[in-house]
Amino acid sequence: MTAVCEFLLNRTSEPRLESPAPDSETLARAFACAARAPDHALLRPWRYLVIEGEGLSALGDLFASTCANNSDEQEIEKLRRAPLRAPMIVVGIASPKQHPKVPEVEQIMSAAAGMSFLELALQDAGFGVMWRTGSVAYHSAVHDGLGLEEGESIVGFLYVGTVSSEKPPVPRPEVHDFVQHWPS
């Protein structure tokens, strides 16, 4: 088995992250990997926001602002603290372009593939990552607060840092449980 396959088979999402986050050189290389995602017609239908330091608290306030007026304080505080679970968050944004041959859905899938490549590149550099979405990823207040333009969407929040403690292994499905041959 190749080193790439072995790496993928051992890939994990790590929820317990601390400083340090990747330096600018490591991050630039990871973004270069993200730009290698399949991209029909070379539209580059993605962009990213890197959030660190005080920006994480501001993001928490933005998340908390999505709560309804009747939300309990515990729920609001949970959203406010969520971005503080890592020293860096990368927001992956699908930014589809009008094109006669490339449907919007393909462009969104390209942005998600780029996010996955970014995740893998950061893990290969020795960092822990956790790709999260949740209701805040789809909330208009978060879109407005992060400066998303009309037609853009969030494909995920990639929490990035150094693994503080590894989680137990997660059971993986058997290939035969999700692969079929057609026609049977």
C-alpha positions as CSV (number, residue, x, y, z in Angstrom):
1,M,0.0,0.0,0.0
2,T,1.3,3.5,-0.8
3,A,2.1,6.0,1.8
4,V,-0.8,8.2,0.7
5,C,-3.3,5.3,1.3
6,E,-1.8,4.5,4.6
7,F,-2.0,8.2,5.6
8,L,-5.7,8.3,4.6
9,L,-6.5,5.1,6.4
10,N,-5.1,6.6,9.6
11,R,-6.6,10.1,9.2
12,T,-8.7,11.3,12.2
13,S,-10.7,14.4,13.2
14,E,-9.2,15.7,16.4
15,P,-11.5,17.8,18.7
16,R,-8.9,18.6,21.4
17,L,-6.6,21.3,19.9
18,E,-4.3,23.8,21.4
19,S,-1.5,26.2,20.3
20,P,0.5,26.4,18.3
21,A,-1.4,26.7,15.0
22,P,0.4,26.4,11.7
23,D,2.9,29.1,10.8
24,S,2.4,31.2,7.6
25,E,4.7,29.0,5.5
26,T,2.9,25.8,6.5
27,L,-0.5,27.4,5.9
28,A,0.6,28.7,2.5
29,R,1.7,25.3,1.4
30,A,-1.6,23.8,2.7
31,F,-3.6,26.4,0.7
32,A,-1.5,25.5,-2.4
33,C,-2.7,21.9,-1.8
34,A,-6.3,23.1,-1.5
35,A,-6.0,24.8,-4.9
36,R,-5.3,21.4,-6.5
37,A,-8.9,20.3,-5.9
38,P,-10.8,19.1,-9.0
39,D,-12.1,22.3,-10.7
40,H,-14.0,22.0,-13.9
41,A,-13.3,24.9,-16.2
42,L,-10.7,26.3,-13.7
43,L,-13.3,28.5,-12.1
44,R,-11.6,28.4,-8.7
45,P,-15.0,28.6,-6.9
46,W,-13.6,28.9,-3.4
47,R,-12.0,31.2,-1.0
48,Y,-10.9,31.0,2.6
49,L,-10.8,33.1,5.8
50,V,-8.2,32.5,8.4
51,I,-9.3,33.5,11.9
52,E,-6.9,33.6,14.9
53,G,-6.3,35.5,18.1
54,E,-9.0,38.1,18.9
55,G,-10.8,37.1,15.8
56,L,-11.8,33.8,17.5
57,S,-13.7,35.8,20.2
58,A,-15.3,38.0,17.6
59,L,-16.4,34.8,15.7
60,G,-17.9,33.5,19.0
61,D,-19.9,36.7,19.4
62,L,-21.1,36.3,15.8
63,F,-22.1,32.7,16.5
64,A,-23.9,33.7,19.7
65,S,-25.8,36.4,17.8
66,T,-27.6,33.7,15.8
67,C,-29.6,32.6,18.9
68,A,-33.2,33.5,19.2
69,N,-34.3,36.0,21.8
70,N,-35.8,33.2,23.9
71,S,-32.5,31.1,23.9
72,D,-31.1,30.2,27.3
73,E,-27.8,31.7,28.4
74,Q,-26.2,28.3,28.4
75,E,-26.9,27.8,24.7
76,I,-25.6,31.3,23.9
77,E,-22.4,30.8,25.9
78,K,-21.8,27.4,24.2
79,L,-21.9,29.1,20.8
80,R,-19.7,32.0,22.1
81,R,-17.0,29.6,23.3
82,A,-17.1,27.3,20.3
83,P,-14.4,29.0,18.3
84,L,-12.1,29.0,21.3
85,R,-11.6,25.2,20.9
86,A,-8.7,25.8,18.6
87,P,-6.0,28.4,18.0
88,M,-7.0,28.8,14.4
89,I,-10.2,28.4,12.3
90,V,-10.2,28.4,8.5
91,V,-13.6,29.1,7.0
92,G,-14.1,27.4,3.6
93,I,-16.3,29.4,1.4
94,A,-17.9,28.2,-1.9
95,S,-17.9,31.0,-4.3
96,P,-19.7,29.8,-7.5
97,K,-19.3,31.6,-10.8
98,Q,-21.8,31.7,-13.6
99,H,-20.8,29.2,-16.3
100,P,-22.8,27.6,-19.1
101,K,-21.3,24.1,-18.6
102,V,-20.4,24.0,-14.9
103,P,-23.5,23.8,-12.6
104,E,-23.3,25.5,-9.2
105,V,-23.5,22.2,-7.4
106,E,-20.2,21.0,-9.0
107,Q,-18.5,24.2,-7.9
108,I,-19.7,23.7,-4.3
109,M,-18.3,20.2,-4.5
110,S,-15.0,21.6,-5.7
111,A,-14.9,24.0,-2.8
112,A,-15.6,21.0,-0.4
113,A,-12.8,19.0,-2.1
114,G,-10.5,21.9,-1.6
115,M,-11.4,22.0,2.1
116,S,-10.6,18.3,2.4
117,F,-7.3,18.8,0.7
118,L,-6.5,21.6,3.1
119,E,-7.4,19.4,6.0
120,L,-5.2,16.6,4.8
121,A,-2.3,18.9,4.1
122,L,-2.5,20.3,7.6
123,Q,-2.6,16.9,9.1
124,D,0.4,15.8,7.0
125,A,2.2,18.8,8.5
126,G,1.5,17.4,11.9
127,F,-1.5,19.4,13.0
128,G,-4.8,18.3,14.3
129,V,-8.0,19.4,12.5
130,M,-11.7,19.1,13.0
131,W,-14.1,20.1,10.2
132,R,-17.3,21.5,11.6
133,T,-20.5,23.1,10.3
134,G,-23.6,23.2,12.4
135,S,-26.5,25.7,12.1
136,V,-24.1,28.7,12.3
137,A,-22.7,27.7,8.9
138,Y,-26.0,28.3,7.3
139,H,-27.2,31.4,9.2
140,S,-27.5,34.7,7.3
141,A,-26.1,36.7,10.3
142,V,-22.8,34.6,10.1
143,H,-22.7,35.0,6.3
144,D,-23.1,38.8,6.6
145,G,-20.7,39.0,9.5
146,L,-18.0,37.2,7.6
147,G,-18.6,39.2,4.5
148,L,-20.0,36.5,2.2
149,E,-21.3,37.8,-1.1
150,E,-24.6,36.9,-2.7
151,G,-24.5,33.3,-3.8
152,E,-21.6,32.3,-1.5
153,S,-22.0,29.6,1.2
154,I,-19.9,28.2,3.9
155,V,-18.6,24.6,3.3
156,G,-17.1,24.4,6.8
157,F,-15.2,25.7,9.7
158,L,-11.8,23.9,9.9
159,Y,-10.6,24.0,13.5
160,V,-6.8,23.7,13.4
161,G,-4.1,23.4,16.1
162,T,-1.8,21.0,17.9
163,V,-3.5,17.9,19.2
164,S,-3.6,18.1,23.0
165,S,-4.9,14.6,23.5
166,E,-5.9,12.0,20.9
167,K,-9.4,10.6,21.0
168,P,-10.0,6.9,20.9
169,P,-10.2,5.2,17.5
170,V,-13.5,5.5,15.7
171,P,-14.9,2.3,14.2
172,R,-14.9,2.4,10.4
173,P,-17.4,0.7,8.1
174,E,-16.5,-2.3,6.1
175,V,-16.1,-1.5,2.4
176,H,-18.8,-4.0,1.4
177,D,-21.3,-2.1,3.6
178,F,-21.2,1.0,1.3
179,V,-19.9,-0.2,-2.1
180,Q,-22.0,-2.0,-4.7
181,H,-21.3,-3.1,-8.3
182,W,-23.7,-2.1,-11.0
183,P,-25.4,-3.8,-12.6
184,S,-25.5,-6.5,-10.0
